[in-house]
Amino acid sequence: SIKHNAEGGTIRIEINGGIIKISNSGNVPIEHPERLFNRFYKVDPSSGSVGLGLAIVKKICDTSSIIIDYSFVQNKHTFTLNFPL
């Protein structure tokens, strides 16, 4: 969230029961959110990233029965992790 936050934006972390939400400011939604958790997918091809971070997070979540989801609402990129109870 720090690396991808809009300049002067905010980061918010909410924990409620078995749900963690991590949000950061953004000016536009991700063009292909369905690809976000794919290996080597990069929103910005010029970034120094290799595009593995979210794919690794997704694999850990799948292995641990954690549901992870991305949304863009009110200029906020939000990742929600829903832990099994």
PDB file with SEQRES, HELIX, SHEET and CRYST1 records, atoms N, CA, C and O in Angstrom:
SEQRES   1 A   85  SER ILE LYS HIS ASN ALA GLU GLY GLY THR ILE ARG ILE          
SEQRES   2 A   85  GLU ILE ASN GLY GLY ILE ILE LYS ILE SER ASN SER GLY          
SEQRES   3 A   85  ASN VAL PRO ILE GLU HIS PRO GLU ARG LEU PHE ASN ARG          
SEQRES   4 A   85  PHE TYR LYS VAL ASP PRO SER SER GLY SER VAL GLY LEU          
SEQRES   5 A   85  GLY LEU ALA ILE VAL LYS LYS ILE CYS ASP THR SER SER          
SEQRES   6 A   85  ILE ILE ILE ASP TYR SER PHE VAL GLN ASN LYS HIS THR          
SEQRES   7 A   85  PHE THR LEU ASN PHE PRO LEU                                  
HELIX    1 AA1 PRO A   33  ARG A   35  5                                   3    
HELIX    2 AA2 GLY A   53  THR A   63  1                                  11    
SHEET    1 AA1 4 ILE A  11  ASN A  16  0                                        
SHEET    2 AA1 4 ILE A  19  SER A  25 -1                                        
SHEET    3 AA1 4 LYS A  76  ASN A  82 -1                                        
SHEET    4 AA1 4 ILE A  67  VAL A  73 -1                                        
CRYST1    1.000    1.000    1.000  90.00  90.00  90.00 P 1           1          
ATOM      1  N   SER A   1       0.814  -1.204   0.000  1.00  0.00           N  
ATOM      2  CA  SER A   1       0.000   0.000   0.000  1.00  0.00           C  
ATOM      3  C   SER A   1       0.855   1.264   0.000  1.00  0.00           C  
ATOM      4  O   SER A   1       0.491   2.258  -0.628  1.00  0.00           O  
ATOM      5  N   ILE A   2       1.971   1.233   0.689  1.00  0.00           N  
ATOM      6  CA  ILE A   2       2.831   2.416   0.740  1.00  0.00           C  
ATOM      7  C   ILE A   2       3.405   2.707  -0.649  1.00  0.00           C  
ATOM      8  O   ILE A   2       3.378   3.849  -1.108  1.00  0.00           O  
ATOM      9  N   LYS A   3       3.918   1.682  -1.309  1.00  0.00           N  
ATOM     10  CA  LYS A   3       4.552   1.857  -2.614  1.00  0.00           C  
ATOM     11  C   LYS A   3       3.565   2.311  -3.683  1.00  0.00           C  
ATOM     12  O   LYS A   3       3.928   3.083  -4.570  1.00  0.00           O  
ATOM     13  N   HIS A   4       2.322   1.839  -3.609  1.00  0.00           N  
ATOM     14  CA  HIS A   4       1.350   2.109  -4.664  1.00  0.00           C  
ATOM     15  C   HIS A   4       0.332   3.186  -4.305  1.00  0.00           C  
ATOM     16  O   HIS A   4      -0.628   3.398  -5.045  1.00  0.00           O  
ATOM     17  N   ASN A   5       0.526   3.855  -3.198  1.00  0.00           N  
ATOM     18  CA  ASN A   5      -0.405   4.894  -2.758  1.00  0.00           C  
ATOM     19  C   ASN A   5      -0.252   6.145  -3.622  1.00  0.00           C  
ATOM     20  O   ASN A   5       0.826   6.418  -4.149  1.00  0.00           O  
ATOM     21  N   ALA A   6      -1.339   6.898  -3.758  1.00  0.00           N  
ATOM     22  CA  ALA A   6      -1.284   8.180  -4.460  1.00  0.00           C  
ATOM     23  C   ALA A   6      -0.481   9.169  -3.607  1.00  0.00           C  
ATOM     24  O   ALA A   6      -0.494   9.095  -2.379  1.00  0.00           O  
ATOM     25  N   GLU A   7       0.206  10.081  -4.267  1.00  0.00           N  
ATOM     26  CA  GLU A   7       0.991  11.079  -3.532  1.00  0.00           C  
ATOM     27  C   GLU A   7       0.076  11.871  -2.601  1.00  0.00           C  
ATOM     28  O   GLU A   7      -0.947  12.403  -3.031  1.00  0.00           O  
ATOM     29  N   GLY A   8       0.451  11.945  -1.322  1.00  0.00           N  
ATOM     30  CA  GLY A   8      -0.342  12.645  -0.322  1.00  0.00           C  
ATOM     31  C   GLY A   8      -1.582  11.872   0.108  1.00  0.00           C  
ATOM     32  O   GLY A   8      -2.431  12.404   0.823  1.00  0.00           O  
ATOM     33  N   GLY A   9      -1.689  10.620  -0.325  1.00  0.00           N  
ATOM     34  CA  GLY A   9      -2.864   9.803  -0.021  1.00  0.00           C  
ATOM     35  C   GLY A   9      -2.822   9.206   1.374  1.00  0.00           C  
ATOM     36  O   GLY A   9      -1.936   9.510   2.173  1.00  0.00           O  
ATOM     37  N   THR A  10      -3.784   8.361   1.646  1.00  0.00           N  
ATOM     38  CA  THR A  10      -3.894   7.726   2.957  1.00  0.00           C  
ATOM     39  C   THR A  10      -3.866   6.212   2.812  1.00  0.00           C  
ATOM     40  O   THR A  10      -4.143   5.661   1.746  1.00  0.00           O  
ATOM     41  N   ILE A  11      -3.525   5.563   3.910  1.00  0.00           N  
ATOM     42  CA  ILE A  11      -3.584   4.108   4.033  1.00  0.00           C  
ATOM     43  C   ILE A  11      -4.433   3.818   5.259  1.00  0.00           C  
ATOM     44  O   ILE A  11      -4.277   4.448   6.305  1.00  0.00           O  
ATOM     45  N   ARG A  12      -5.328   2.860   5.114  1.00  0.00           N  
ATOM     46  CA  ARG A  12      -6.199   2.507   6.228  1.00  0.00           C  
ATOM     47  C   ARG A  12      -6.186   0.988   6.383  1.00  0.00           C  
ATOM     48  O   ARG A  12      -6.305   0.251   5.404  1.00  0.00           O  
ATOM     49  N   ILE A  13      -6.039   0.534   7.623  1.00  0.00           N  
ATOM     50  CA  ILE A  13      -6.095  -0.891   7.941  1.00  0.00           C  
ATOM     51  C   ILE A  13      -7.213  -1.083   8.950  1.00  0.00           C  
ATOM     52  O   ILE A  13      -7.218  -0.472  10.019  1.00  0.00           O  
ATOM     53  N   GLU A  14      -8.164  -1.943   8.593  1.00  0.00           N  
ATOM     54  CA  GLU A  14      -9.294  -2.239   9.475  1.00  0.00           C  
ATOM     55  C   GLU A  14      -9.275  -3.723   9.820  1.00  0.00           C  
ATOM     56  O   GLU A  14      -9.075  -4.572   8.951  1.00  0.00           O  
ATOM     57  N   ILE A  15      -9.484  -4.024  11.094  1.00  0.00           N  
ATOM     58  CA  ILE A  15      -9.583  -5.411  11.545  1.00  0.00           C  
ATOM     59  C   ILE A  15     -10.896  -5.547  12.288  1.00  0.00           C  
ATOM     60  O   ILE A  15     -11.162  -4.827  13.251  1.00  0.00           O  
ATOM     61  N   ASN A  16     -11.720  -6.488  11.822  1.00  0.00           N  
ATOM     62  CA  ASN A  16     -13.016  -6.695  12.447  1.00  0.00           C  
ATOM     63  C   ASN A  16     -13.323  -8.188  12.407  1.00  0.00           C  
ATOM     64  O   ASN A  16     -13.648  -8.735  11.353  1.00  0.00           O  
ATOM     65  N   GLY A  17     -13.219  -8.837  13.553  1.00  0.00           N  
ATOM     66  CA  GLY A  17     -13.432 -10.279  13.594  1.00  0.00           C  
ATOM     67  C   GLY A  17     -12.403 -10.976  12.734  1.00  0.00           C  
ATOM     68  O   GLY A  17     -11.202 -10.771  12.913  1.00  0.00           O  
ATOM     69  N   GLY A  18     -12.857 -11.801  11.799  1.00  0.00           N  
ATOM     70  CA  GLY A  18     -11.957 -12.540  10.925  1.00  0.00           C  
ATOM     71  C   GLY A  18     -11.695 -11.848   9.610  1.00  0.00           C  
ATOM     72  O   GLY A  18     -11.300 -12.498   8.643  1.00  0.00           O  
ATOM     73  N   ILE A  19     -11.906 -10.519   9.546  1.00  0.00           N  
ATOM     74  CA  ILE A  19     -11.723  -9.780   8.297  1.00  0.00           C  
ATOM     75  C   ILE A  19     -10.698  -8.664   8.488  1.00  0.00           C  
ATOM     76  O   ILE A  19     -10.777  -7.880   9.434  1.00  0.00           O  
ATOM     77  N   ILE A  20      -9.746  -8.611   7.574  1.00  0.00           N  
ATOM     78  CA  ILE A  20      -8.762  -7.518   7.552  1.00  0.00           C  
ATOM     79  C   ILE A  20      -8.915  -6.809   6.211  1.00  0.00           C  
ATOM     80  O   ILE A  20      -8.921  -7.453   5.162  1.00  0.00           O  
ATOM     81  N   LYS A  21      -9.039  -5.479   6.246  1.00  0.00           N  
ATOM     82  CA  LYS A  21      -9.114  -4.667   5.037  1.00  0.00           C  
ATOM     83  C   LYS A  21      -7.941  -3.703   5.025  1.00  0.00           C  
ATOM     84  O   LYS A  21      -7.688  -3.011   6.011  1.00  0.00           O  
ATOM     85  N   ILE A  22      -7.230  -3.658   3.914  1.00  0.00           N  
ATOM     86  CA  ILE A  22      -6.110  -2.744   3.736  1.00  0.00           C  
ATOM     87  C   ILE A  22      -6.435  -1.886   2.518  1.00  0.00           C  
ATOM     88  O   ILE A  22      -6.614  -2.405   1.417  1.00  0.00           O  
ATOM     89  N   SER A  23      -6.510  -0.572   2.717  1.00  0.00           N  
ATOM     90  CA  SER A  23      -6.894   0.357   1.648  1.00  0.00           C  
ATOM     91  C   SER A  23      -5.849   1.436   1.476  1.00  0.00           C  
ATOM     92  O   SER A  23      -5.215   1.867   2.439  1.00  0.00           O  
ATOM     93  N   ASN A  24      -5.676   1.868   0.236  1.00  0.00           N  
ATOM     94  CA  ASN A  24      -4.852   3.045  -0.022  1.00  0.00           C  
ATOM     95  C   ASN A  24      -5.527   3.891  -1.097  1.00  0.00           C  
ATOM     96  O   ASN A  24      -6.335   3.402  -1.886  1.00  0.00           O  
ATOM     97  N   SER A  25      -5.176   5.160  -1.102  1.00  0.00           N  
ATOM     98  CA  SER A  25      -5.751   6.108  -2.059  1.00  0.00           C  
ATOM     99  C   SER A  25      -5.321   5.764  -3.473  1.00  0.00           C  
ATOM    100  O   SER A  25      -4.233   5.235  -3.702  1.00  0.00           O  
ATOM    101  N   GLY A  26      -6.197   6.075  -4.413  1.00  0.00           N  
ATOM    102  CA  GLY A  26      -5.873   5.857  -5.812  1.00  0.00           C  
ATOM    103  C   GLY A  26      -6.687   6.790  -6.677  1.00  0.00           C  
ATOM    104  O   GLY A  26      -7.802   7.169  -6.318  1.00  0.00           O  
ATOM    105  N   ASN A  27      -6.137   7.157  -7.805  1.00  0.00           N  
ATOM    106  CA  ASN A  27      -6.827   8.080  -8.697  1.00  0.00           C  
ATOM    107  C   ASN A  27      -7.720   7.367  -9.700  1.00  0.00           C  
ATOM    108  O   ASN A  27      -8.753   7.902 -10.102  1.00  0.00           O  
ATOM    109  N   VAL A  28      -7.331   6.165 -10.106  1.00  0.00           N  
ATOM    110  CA  VAL A  28      -8.098   5.406 -11.098  1.00  0.00           C  
ATOM    111  C   VAL A  28      -8.122   3.932 -10.704  1.00  0.00           C  
ATOM    112  O   VAL A  28      -7.204   3.445 -10.044  1.00  0.00           O  
ATOM    113  N   PRO A  29      -9.168   3.229 -11.108  1.00  0.00           N  
ATOM    114  CA  PRO A  29      -9.196   1.790 -10.828  1.00  0.00           C  
ATOM    115  C   PRO A  29      -8.159   1.050 -11.671  1.00  0.00           C  
ATOM    116  O   PRO A  29      -7.693   1.557 -12.692  1.00  0.00           O  
ATOM    117  N   ILE A  30      -7.811  -0.141 -11.234  1.00  0.00           N  
ATOM    118  CA  ILE A  30      -6.901  -0.996 -11.995  1.00  0.00           C  
ATOM    119  C   ILE A  30      -7.629  -1.471 -13.244  1.00  0.00           C  
ATOM    120  O   ILE A  30      -8.781  -1.899 -13.177  1.00  0.00           O  
ATOM    121  N   GLU A  31      -6.953  -1.394 -14.379  1.00  0.00           N  
ATOM    122  CA  GLU A  31      -7.600  -1.678 -15.665  1.00  0.00           C  
ATOM    123  C   GLU A  31      -8.086  -3.124 -15.789  1.00  0.00           C  
ATOM    124  O   GLU A  31      -9.171  -3.362 -16.321  1.00  0.00           O  
ATOM    125  N   HIS A  32      -7.312  -4.079 -15.314  1.00  0.00           N  
ATOM    126  CA  HIS A  32      -7.689  -5.494 -15.406  1.00  0.00           C  
ATOM    127  C   HIS A  32      -7.606  -6.147 -14.027  1.00  0.00           C  
ATOM    128  O   HIS A  32      -6.695  -6.938 -13.781  1.00  0.00           O  
ATOM    129  N   PRO A  33      -8.532  -5.835 -13.126  1.00  0.00           N  
ATOM    130  CA  PRO A  33      -8.447  -6.389 -11.768  1.00  0.00           C  
ATOM    131  C   PRO A  33      -8.510  -7.911 -11.726  1.00  0.00           C  
ATOM    132  O   PRO A  33      -8.021  -8.521 -10.774  1.00  0.00           O  
ATOM    133  N   GLU A  34      -9.101  -8.529 -12.736  1.00  0.00           N  
ATOM    134  CA  GLU A  34      -9.174  -9.995 -12.767  1.00  0.00           C  
ATOM    135  C   GLU A  34      -7.793 -10.627 -12.942  1.00  0.00           C  
ATOM    136  O   GLU A  34      -7.625 -11.819 -12.686  1.00  0.00           O  
ATOM    137  N   ARG A  35      -6.812  -9.850 -13.370  1.00  0.00           N  
ATOM    138  CA  ARG A  35      -5.436 -10.341 -13.560  1.00  0.00           C  
ATOM    139  C   ARG A  35      -4.526 -10.021 -12.371  1.00  0.00           C  
ATOM    140  O   ARG A  35      -3.373 -10.453 -12.339  1.00  0.00           O  
ATOM    141  N   LEU A  36      -5.022  -9.291 -11.428  1.00  0.00           N  
ATOM    142  CA  LEU A  36      -4.201  -8.736 -10.355  1.00  0.00           C  
ATOM    143  C   LEU A  36      -3.390  -9.787  -9.599  1.00  0.00           C  
ATOM    144  O   LEU A  36      -2.261  -9.515  -9.189  1.00  0.00           O  
ATOM    145  N   PHE A  37      -3.949 -10.980  -9.410  1.00  0.00           N  
ATOM    146  CA  PHE A  37      -3.268 -12.018  -8.639  1.00  0.00           C  
ATOM    147  C   PHE A  37      -2.501 -12.998  -9.529  1.00  0.00           C  
ATOM    148  O   PHE A  37      -1.995 -14.007  -9.038  1.00  0.00           O  
ATOM    149  N   ASN A  38      -2.410 -12.713 -10.832  1.00  0.00           N  
ATOM    150  CA  ASN A  38      -1.657 -13.569 -11.763  1.00  0.00           C  
ATOM    151  C   ASN A  38      -0.164 -13.290 -11.645  1.00  0.00           C  
ATOM    152  O   ASN A  38       0.256 -12.148 -11.458  1.00  0.00           O  
ATOM    153  N   ARG A  39       0.627 -14.350 -11.757  1.00  0.00           N  
ATOM    154  CA  ARG A  39       2.082 -14.179 -11.747  1.00  0.00           C  
ATOM    155  C   ARG A  39       2.515 -13.300 -12.916  1.00  0.00           C  
ATOM    156  O   ARG A  39       2.025 -13.444 -14.036  1.00  0.00           O  
ATOM    157  N   PHE A  40       3.427 -12.402 -12.638  1.00  0.00           N  
ATOM    158  CA  PHE A  40       4.067 -11.512 -13.608  1.00  0.00           C  
ATOM    159  C   PHE A  40       3.158 -10.405 -14.151  1.00  0.00           C  
ATOM    160  O   PHE A  40       3.566  -9.654 -15.037  1.00  0.00           O  
ATOM    161  N   TYR A  41       1.927 -10.295 -13.629  1.00  0.00           N  
ATOM    162  CA  TYR A  41       1.075  -9.186 -14.057  1.00  0.00           C  
ATOM    163  C   TYR A  41       1.508  -7.919 -13.336  1.00  0.00           C  
ATOM    164  O   TYR A  41       1.667  -7.908 -12.116  1.00  0.00           O  
ATOM    165  N   LYS A  42       1.696  -6.855 -14.103  1.00  0.00           N  
ATOM    166  CA  LYS A  42       2.063  -5.560 -13.529  1.00  0.00           C  
ATOM    167  C   LYS A  42       1.109  -4.508 -14.069  1.00  0.00           C  
ATOM    168  O   LYS A  42       0.889  -4.407 -15.276  1.00  0.00           O  
ATOM    169  N   VAL A  43       0.550  -3.733 -13.164  1.00  0.00           N  
ATOM    170  CA  VAL A  43      -0.326  -2.633 -13.575  1.00  0.00           C  
ATOM    171  C   VAL A  43       0.483  -1.610 -14.351  1.00  0.00           C  
ATOM    172  O   VAL A  43       0.023  -1.077 -15.361  1.00  0.00           O  
ATOM    173  N   ASP A  44       1.701  -1.337 -13.870  1.00  0.00           N  
ATOM    174  CA  ASP A  44       2.594  -0.371 -14.522  1.00  0.00           C  
ATOM    175  C   ASP A  44       3.816  -1.123 -15.045  1.00  0.00           C  
ATOM    176  O   ASP A  44       4.699  -1.467 -14.259  1.00  0.00           O  
ATOM    177  N   PRO A  45       3.888  -1.384 -16.339  1.00  0.00           N  
ATOM    178  CA  PRO A  45       5.005  -2.142 -16.900  1.00  0.00           C  
ATOM    179  C   PRO A  45       6.371  -1.509 -16.638  1.00  0.00           C  
ATOM    180  O   PRO A  45       7.384  -2.206 -16.692  1.00  0.00           O  
ATOM    181  N   SER A  46       6.421  -0.220 -16.360  1.00  0.00           N  
ATOM    182  CA  SER A  46       7.709   0.448 -16.141  1.00  0.00           C  
ATOM    183  C   SER A  46       8.165   0.346 -14.684  1.00  0.00           C  
ATOM    184  O   SER A  46       9.252   0.818 -14.349  1.00  0.00           O  
ATOM    185  N   SER A  47       7.359  -0.256 -13.819  1.00  0.00           N  
ATOM    186  CA  SER A  47       7.761  -0.364 -12.408  1.00  0.00           C  
ATOM    187  C   SER A  47       8.924  -1.336 -12.267  1.00  0.00           C  
ATOM    188  O   SER A  47       9.163  -2.159 -13.151  1.00  0.00           O  
ATOM    189  N   GLY A  48       9.634  -1.243 -11.173  1.00  0.00           N  
ATOM    190  CA  GLY A  48      10.768  -2.125 -10.906  1.00  0.00           C  
ATOM    191  C   GLY A  48      10.338  -3.498 -10.404  1.00  0.00           C  
ATOM    192  O   GLY A  48      11.188  -4.353 -10.152  1.00  0.00           O  
ATOM    193  N   SER A  49       9.062  -3.721 -10.257  1.00  0.00           N  
ATOM    194  CA  SER A  49       8.521  -4.975  -9.755  1.00  0.00           C  
ATOM    195  C   SER A  49       8.553  -6.056 -10.831  1.00  0.00           C  
ATOM    196  O   SER A  49       8.521  -5.757 -12.024  1.00  0.00           O  
ATOM    197  N   VAL A  50       8.617  -7.327 -10.395  1.00  0.00           N  
ATOM    198  CA  VAL A  50       8.528  -8.427 -11.351  1.00  0.00           C  
ATOM    199  C   VAL A  50       7.114  -8.990 -11.414  1.00  0.00           C  
ATOM    200  O   VAL A  50       6.829  -9.850 -12.247  1.00  0.00           O  
ATOM    201  N   GLY A  51       6.233  -8.519 -10.552  1.00  0.00           N  
ATOM    202  CA  GLY A  51       4.836  -8.923 -10.605  1.00  0.00           C  
ATOM    203  C   GLY A  51       4.537 -10.242  -9.919  1.00  0.00           C  
ATOM    204  O   GLY A  51       3.641 -10.975 -10.337  1.00  0.00           O  
ATOM    205  N   LEU A  52       5.285 -10.547  -8.866  1.00  0.00           N  
ATOM    206  CA  LEU A  52       5.064 -11.805  -8.151  1.00  0.00           C  
ATOM    207  C   LEU A  52       4.415 -11.640  -6.786  1.00  0.00           C  
ATOM    208  O   LEU A  52       3.859 -12.602  -6.255  1.00  0.00           O  
ATOM    209  N   GLY A  53       4.470 -10.456  -6.209  1.00  0.00           N  
ATOM    210  CA  GLY A  53       4.022 -10.253  -4.827  1.00  0.00           C  
ATOM    211  C   GLY A  53       2.599 -10.690  -4.555  1.00  0.00           C  
ATOM    212  O   GLY A  53       2.365 -11.475  -3.637  1.00  0.00           O  
ATOM    213  N   LEU A  54       1.642 -10.201  -5.330  1.00  0.00           N  
ATOM    214  CA  LEU A  54       0.243 -10.552  -5.086  1.00  0.00           C  
ATOM    215  C   LEU A  54      -0.057 -11.993  -5.472  1.00  0.00           C  
ATOM    216  O   LEU A  54      -0.957 -12.603  -4.896  1.00  0.00           O  
ATOM    217  N   ALA A  55       0.675 -12.554  -6.434  1.00  0.00           N  
ATOM    218  CA  ALA A  55       0.500 -13.969  -6.772  1.00  0.00           C  
ATOM    219  C   ALA A  55       0.926 -14.842  -5.594  1.00  0.00           C  
ATOM    220  O   ALA A  55       0.282 -15.850  -5.303  1.00  0.00           O  
ATOM    221  N   ILE A  56       2.002 -14.462  -4.921  1.00  0.00           N  
ATOM    222  CA  ILE A  56       2.460 -15.199  -3.738  1.00  0.00           C  
ATOM    223  C   ILE A  56       1.449 -15.060  -2.612  1.00  0.00           C  
ATOM    224  O   ILE A  56       1.123 -16.045  -1.949  1.00  0.00           O  
ATOM    225  N   VAL A  57       0.951 -13.851  -2.386  1.00  0.00           N  
ATOM    226  CA  VAL A  57      -0.069 -13.626  -1.354  1.00  0.00           C  
ATOM    227  C   VAL A  57      -1.294 -14.486  -1.637  1.00  0.00           C  
ATOM    228  O   VAL A  57      -1.840 -15.104  -0.723  1.00  0.00           O  
ATOM    229  N   LYS A  58      -1.733 -14.531  -2.893  1.00  0.00           N  
ATOM    230  CA  LYS A  58      -2.917 -15.318  -3.275  1.00  0.00           C  
ATOM    231  C   LYS A  58      -2.694 -16.799  -3.011  1.00  0.00           C  
ATOM    232  O   LYS A  58      -3.593 -17.480  -2.518  1.00  0.00           O  
ATOM    233  N   LYS A  59      -1.518 -17.304  -3.331  1.00  0.00           N  
ATOM    234  CA  LYS A  59      -1.206 -18.719  -3.107  1.00  0.00           C  
ATOM    235  C   LYS A  59      -1.225 -19.043  -1.619  1.00  0.00           C  
ATOM    236  O   LYS A  59      -1.751 -20.081  -1.218  1.00  0.00           O  
ATOM    237  N   ILE A  60      -0.657 -18.166  -0.801  1.00  0.00           N  
ATOM    238  CA  ILE A  60      -0.679 -18.369   0.653  1.00  0.00           C  
ATOM    239  C   ILE A  60      -2.121 -18.372   1.150  1.00  0.00           C  
ATOM    240  O   ILE A  60      -2.497 -19.213   1.966  1.00  0.00           O  
ATOM    241  N   CYS A  61      -2.922 -17.438   0.662  1.00  0.00           N  
ATOM    242  CA  CYS A  61      -4.330 -17.374   1.064  1.00  0.00           C  
ATOM    243  C   CYS A  61      -5.065 -18.644   0.653  1.00  0.00           C  
ATOM    244  O   CYS A  61      -5.802 -19.215   1.456  1.00  0.00           O  
ATOM    245  N   ASP A  62      -4.878 -19.092  -0.576  1.00  0.00           N  
ATOM    246  CA  ASP A  62      -5.553 -20.301  -1.049  1.00  0.00           C  
ATOM    247  C   ASP A  62      -5.161 -21.514  -0.209  1.00  0.00           C  
ATOM    248  O   ASP A  62      -6.012 -22.326   0.154  1.00  0.00           O  
ATOM    249  N   THR A  63      -3.880 -21.632   0.094  1.00  0.00           N  
ATOM    250  CA  THR A  63      -3.384 -22.750   0.890  1.00  0.00           C  
ATOM    251  C   THR A  63      -3.937 -22.713   2.314  1.00  0.00           C  
ATOM    252  O   THR A  63      -4.124 -23.757   2.939  1.00  0.00           O  
ATOM    253  N   SER A  64      -4.195 -21.519   2.818  1.00  0.00           N  
ATOM    254  CA  SER A  64      -4.653 -21.337   4.203  1.00  0.00           C  
ATOM    255  C   SER A  64      -6.163 -21.138   4.317  1.00  0.00           C  
ATOM    256  O   SER A  64      -6.664 -20.821   5.395  1.00  0.00           O  
ATOM    257  N   SER A  65      -6.885 -21.320   3.222  1.00  0.00           N  
ATOM    258  CA  SER A  65      -8.347 -21.124   3.186  1.00  0.00           C  
ATOM    259  C   SER A  65      -8.764 -19.699   3.558  1.00  0.00           C  
ATOM    260  O   SER A  65      -9.816 -19.483   4.159  1.00  0.00           O  
ATOM    261  N   ILE A  66      -7.930 -18.744   3.194  1.00  0.00           N  
ATOM    262  CA  ILE A  66      -8.239 -17.328   3.391  1.00  0.00           C  
ATOM    263  C   ILE A  66      -8.749 -16.791   2.059  1.00  0.00           C  
ATOM    264  O   ILE A  66      -8.126 -17.013   1.021  1.00  0.00           O  
ATOM    265  N   ILE A  67      -9.859 -16.099   2.083  1.00  0.00           N  
ATOM    266  CA  ILE A  67     -10.401 -15.520   0.853  1.00  0.00           C  
ATOM    267  C   ILE A  67      -9.856 -14.103   0.729  1.00  0.00           C  
ATOM    268  O   ILE A  67      -9.996 -13.291   1.644  1.00  0.00           O  
ATOM    269  N   ILE A  68      -9.236 -13.816  -0.407  1.00  0.00           N  
ATOM    270  CA  ILE A  68      -8.713 -12.473  -0.651  1.00  0.00           C  
ATOM    271  C   ILE A  68      -9.453 -11.873  -1.837  1.00  0.00           C  
ATOM    272  O   ILE A  68      -9.756 -12.559  -2.813  1.00  0.00           O  
ATOM    273  N   ASP A  69      -9.735 -10.588  -1.733  1.00  0.00           N  
ATOM    274  CA  ASP A  69     -10.503  -9.910  -2.771  1.00  0.00           C  
ATOM    275  C   ASP A  69      -9.973  -8.494  -2.931  1.00  0.00           C  
ATOM    276  O   ASP A  69      -9.462  -7.897  -1.984  1.00  0.00           O  
ATOM    277  N   TYR A  70     -10.102  -7.968  -4.140  1.00  0.00           N  
ATOM    278  CA  TYR A  70      -9.717  -6.584  -4.441  1.00  0.00           C  
ATOM    279  C   TYR A  70     -10.952  -5.814  -4.894  1.00  0.00           C  
ATOM    280  O   TYR A  70     -11.800  -6.346  -5.611  1.00  0.00           O  
ATOM    281  N   SER A  71     -11.044  -4.555  -4.467  1.00  0.00           N  
ATOM    282  CA  SER A  71     -12.104  -3.671  -4.966  1.00  0.00           C  
ATOM    283  C   SER A  71     -11.570  -2.246  -5.047  1.00  0.00           C  
ATOM    284  O   SER A  71     -10.590  -1.890  -4.393  1.00  0.00           O  
ATOM    285  N   PHE A  72     -12.240  -1.443  -5.866  1.00  0.00           N  
ATOM    286  CA  PHE A  72     -11.916  -0.017  -5.978  1.00  0.00           C  
ATOM    287  C   PHE A  72     -13.217   0.747  -5.810  1.00  0.00           C  
ATOM    288  O   PHE A  72     -14.080   0.726  -6.687  1.00  0.00           O  
ATOM    289  N   VAL A  73     -13.352   1.428  -4.665  1.00  0.00           N  
ATOM    290  CA  VAL A  73     -14.572   2.160  -4.339  1.00  0.00           C  
ATOM    291  C   VAL A  73     -14.175   3.507  -3.740  1.00  0.00           C  
ATOM    292  O   VAL A  73     -13.312   3.566  -2.864  1.00  0.00           O  
ATOM    293  N   GLN A  74     -14.792   4.572  -4.202  1.00  0.00           N  
ATOM    294  CA  GLN A  74     -14.556   5.928  -3.697  1.00  0.00           C  
ATOM    295  C   GLN A  74     -13.065   6.274  -3.674  1.00  0.00           C  
ATOM    296  O   GLN A  74     -12.543   6.765  -2.673  1.00  0.00           O  
ATOM    297  N   ASN A  75     -12.394   6.009  -4.796  1.00  0.00           N  
ATOM    298  CA  ASN A  75     -10.960   6.305  -4.962  1.00  0.00           C  
ATOM    299  C   ASN A  75     -10.072   5.612  -3.939  1.00  0.00           C  
ATOM    300  O   ASN A  75      -9.052   6.157  -3.517  1.00  0.00           O  
ATOM    301  N   LYS A  76     -10.465   4.408  -3.544  1.00  0.00           N  
ATOM    302  CA  LYS A  76      -9.662   3.594  -2.627  1.00  0.00           C  
ATOM    303  C   LYS A  76      -9.475   2.202  -3.216  1.00  0.00           C  
ATOM    304  O   LYS A  76     -10.443   1.537  -3.583  1.00  0.00           O  
ATOM    305  N   HIS A  77      -8.220   1.770  -3.303  1.00  0.00           N  
ATOM    306  CA  HIS A  77      -7.909   0.389  -3.639  1.00  0.00           C  
ATOM    307  C   HIS A  77      -7.978  -0.383  -2.326  1.00  0.00           C  
ATOM    308  O   HIS A  77      -7.310  -0.015  -1.360  1.00  0.00           O  
ATOM    309  N   THR A  78      -8.772  -1.442  -2.276  1.00  0.00           N  
ATOM    310  CA  THR A  78      -8.938  -2.183  -1.028  1.00  0.00           C  
ATOM    311  C   THR A  78      -8.732  -3.671  -1.256  1.00  0.00           C  
ATOM    312  O   THR A  78      -9.316  -4.268  -2.160  1.00  0.00           O  
ATOM    313  N   PHE A  79      -7.891  -4.252  -0.418  1.00  0.00           N  
ATOM    314  CA  PHE A  79      -7.716  -5.697  -0.370  1.00  0.00           C  
ATOM    315  C   PHE A  79      -8.366  -6.179   0.911  1.00  0.00           C  
ATOM    316  O   PHE A  79      -8.070  -5.682   1.998  1.00  0.00           O  
ATOM    317  N   THR A  80      -9.258  -7.155   0.775  1.00  0.00           N  
ATOM    318  CA  THR A  80      -9.961  -7.716   1.920  1.00  0.00           C  
ATOM    319  C   THR A  80      -9.543  -9.162   2.085  1.00  0.00           C  
ATOM    320  O   THR A  80      -9.595  -9.951   1.142  1.00  0.00           O  
ATOM    321  N   LEU A  81      -9.126  -9.499   3.298  1.00  0.00           N  
ATOM    322  CA  LEU A  81      -8.769 -10.872   3.630  1.00  0.00           C  
ATOM    323  C   LEU A  81      -9.815 -11.384   4.623  1.00  0.00           C  
ATOM    324  O   LEU A  81     -10.017 -10.807   5.691  1.00  0.00           O  
ATOM    325  N   ASN A  82     -10.467 -12.475   4.245  1.00  0.00           N  
ATOM    326  CA  ASN A  82     -11.503 -13.060   5.081  1.00  0.00           C  
ATOM    327  C   ASN A  82     -10.986 -14.394   5.600  1.00  0.00           C  
ATOM    328  O   ASN A  82     -10.863 -15.361   4.847  1.00  0.00           O  
ATOM    329  N   PHE A  83     -10.682 -14.435   6.909  1.00  0.00           N  
ATOM    330  CA  PHE A  83     -10.110 -15.619   7.529  1.00  0.00           C  
ATOM    331  C   PHE A  83     -11.215 -16.567   7.983  1.00  0.00           C  
ATOM    332  O   PHE A  83     -12.248 -16.131   8.492  1.00  0.00           O  
ATOM    333  N   PRO A  84     -10.990 -17.868   7.795  1.00  0.00           N  
ATOM    334  CA  PRO A  84     -11.999 -18.816   8.266  1.00  0.00           C  
ATOM    335  C   PRO A  84     -12.085 -18.790   9.787  1.00  0.00           C  
ATOM    336  O   PRO A  84     -11.076 -18.646  10.477  1.00  0.00           O  
ATOM    337  N   LEU A  85     -13.299 -18.932  10.294  1.00  0.00           N  
ATOM    338  CA  LEU A  85     -13.464 -18.921  11.756  1.00  0.00           C  
ATOM    339  C   LEU A  85     -13.350 -20.305  12.329  1.00  0.00           C  
ATOM    340  O   LEU A  85     -13.463 -20.482  13.543  1.00  0.00           O  
TER     341      LEU A  85                                                      
END                                                                             
